[in-house]
Amino acid sequence: MPDSIRFIGNCSSHKEQIAKNDLFDAFEFIKTVLDLIYDNELNKIISHAKKINSHRKPA
């Protein structure tokens, strides 16, 4: 996926025309990567909060 984003970016930065759909693809790829990174972090935080709540003190 990162290569796909790079190729789309390279085409647009070198004054080549890119289709809106290609740009939307790049946005979707970037969103997916960010979701993978931050959803994992969110899951860690939720899990940690549940431990604290179940023990009723810092874990």
C-alpha positions in Angstrom: 0.0 0.0 0.0 2.7 2.6 0.8 4.1 2.1 -2.7 0.7 2.7 -4.3 0.4 6.0 -2.3 3.9 7.0 -3.4 3.3 6.2 -7.1 0.1 8.3 -7.1 1.9 11.1 -5.3 4.8 11.0 -7.8 2.5 11.2 -10.8 0.7 14.2 -9.3 3.9 16.0 -8.2 5.5 15.7 -11.7 2.7 17.6 -13.4 0.9 14.5 -14.7 -2.8 14.6 -14.6 -4.4 12.1 -12.2 -8.0 11.1 -12.1 -10.1 11.9 -9.2 -10.7 8.2 -8.5 -6.9 7.8 -8.2 -6.7 10.6 -5.7 -9.6 9.0 -3.8 -7.8 5.7 -3.8 -4.8 7.4 -2.2 -6.9 8.9 0.5 -8.5 5.6 1.2 -5.1 3.9 1.4 -3.9 6.6 3.8 -7.0 6.4 5.9 -6.7 2.6 6.2 -3.0 2.8 7.3 -3.9 5.5 9.9 -6.8 3.4 11.1 -4.5 0.4 11.5 -2.1 2.4 13.5 -4.5 4.3 15.7 -7.2 1.7 16.2 -4.5 -0.6 17.6 -3.5 2.2 20.1 -7.2 2.7 21.0 -7.6 -1.0 21.7 -4.5 -0.9 24.0 -5.9 2.1 25.9 -9.4 0.5 26.2 -7.8 -2.7 27.5 -5.7 -0.9 30.0 -8.7 1.1 31.2 -10.7 -2.1 31.7 -7.8 -3.6 33.8 -7.8 -0.5 36.0 -11.6 -0.5 36.3 -11.7 -4.2 37.2 -9.0 -3.8 39.9 -10.4 -0.4 41.0 -6.8 0.8 41.2 -3.9 1.5 38.8 -2.8 -1.6 37.1 
